[in-house]
Amino acid sequence: MPRKSHQVGRRKPTRTVVPYAGRDGYRMEVPVYRVGGQLVDCESLLEGDFVTIVDAFDRDLVEILEQPPALKVWFAGRHRKWTPDFLVQLSRARPELVEVKTLEALYPENEVDAAKTGAWWEAVAETAARQGFDFSLQTEDEIRIQPLLWNAKLLGRYADDLYPEGLVRRGRAALLSLPQETSVAALQELIGGDVDAFALAIRLDWLGHVEIDRTARFARSSSMRKL
């Protein structure tokens, strides 16, 4: 299912977002462990947060590319070139072209500029669909929301293979004795005090053995379900 896309032209959303500490043009490389630790070049902290969320929650991620080939978009009487920020490919899904933009960039103060911006992104979405792509426009209101971003970054801490495989095997064995709907606390009680069940649960979530409750920040009191 395509991710929720920002709808330009509707009422400007309330900015209940994580504080943005970066600056325009800030570049970073984000490792994507779903595809073997590939480094994805991001041109802003907002782009970096988007990639972190994709890596954390899209378990069926096959490929993510920055700056994929441009599309020709017919707009205002001529073709214009548009280069997406990312191409995201999930298994058994159409490739998705993603543009990451700040709300400030999407909503110019000038009404004429604002109308032109909305029409441009409509043209981009139509062009992408005609060429066999899904299109997603991502802003702070889709990326910098809690607890989504907090949980994504926490999952990322346990994404590589440094976590001991022996503990993962112990955790999977313990899950066999737990009900379908369970909790981090229940795992801790069952597995014993020599293992941090919170860290173990996060690693098991990353690997797809459990799903910790996404409606609140991950915590030792979190509920979870077996997958």
FENHU-V839358 format. One record per pair of residues at least 24 apart in sequence whose ideal C-beta (glycine too) atoms are under 7 Angstrom apart, sorted by the first residue. I is the first residue (numbers start at 1). J is the second residue. D is the distance in whole Angstrom. If there is no record, write none. Layout:
I;J;D
I;J;D
//
This chain:
2;96;6
2;134;5
2;136;6
3;136;5
4;142;6
5;135;7
5;136;4
5;137;5
6;137;4
6;138;6
6;139;5
6;141;6
6;142;6
8;106;6
8;117;7
8;118;5
8;121;5
8;137;7
9;118;4
12;107;5
13;141;4
15;103;7
15;140;7
17;140;4
17;141;7
17;144;4
17;145;7
18;144;4
18;146;7
18;149;6
20;45;7
32;64;6
33;159;4
33;160;6
34;58;7
34;61;4
35;61;6
35;63;6
35;64;7
37;160;7
40;64;6
40;66;5
41;66;5
46;100;6
46;102;7
46;140;7
46;143;6
47;85;6
47;100;5
49;143;5
49;144;6
49;149;6
50;100;5
50;138;5
50;143;5
52;152;5
52;153;6
52;156;6
53;143;6
53;148;6
53;149;7
53;152;5
54;88;6
55;156;7
55;159;7
56;152;4
56;155;4
56;156;6
57;152;7
58;90;6
59;208;5
60;90;5
60;91;4
61;90;6
62;89;5
62;90;6
62;91;5
63;89;4
64;88;5
71;127;6
71;128;7
71;131;7
73;123;5
73;124;6
73;127;5
74;123;7
75;120;6
75;123;5
82;124;6
94;132;6
94;133;6
94;134;5
95;133;5
96;133;7
96;134;4
96;136;6
97;128;5
97;133;5
97;135;5
98;136;5
98;138;6
99;137;5
100;138;5
101;137;7
101;139;6
102;139;7
102;140;7
103;139;5
103;140;6
103;141;7
106;139;6
147;216;6
147;217;4
150;217;5
151;214;6
151;217;7
151;218;5
154;202;6
154;218;5
155;202;6
155;205;6
155;206;5
158;199;7
158;202;5
158;203;4
158;206;6
159;206;6
163;203;5
167;195;6
167;200;6
168;203;6
168;204;7
168;207;7
170;195;7
171;200;5
171;204;5
172;209;6
175;209;6
175;210;7
175;226;6
178;226;7
180;225;6
180;226;5
181;223;7
181;225;5
182;224;6
182;225;7
182;226;7
183;222;7
183;223;5
183;224;6
184;220;5
184;222;5
184;224;6
185;220;7
185;221;6
//
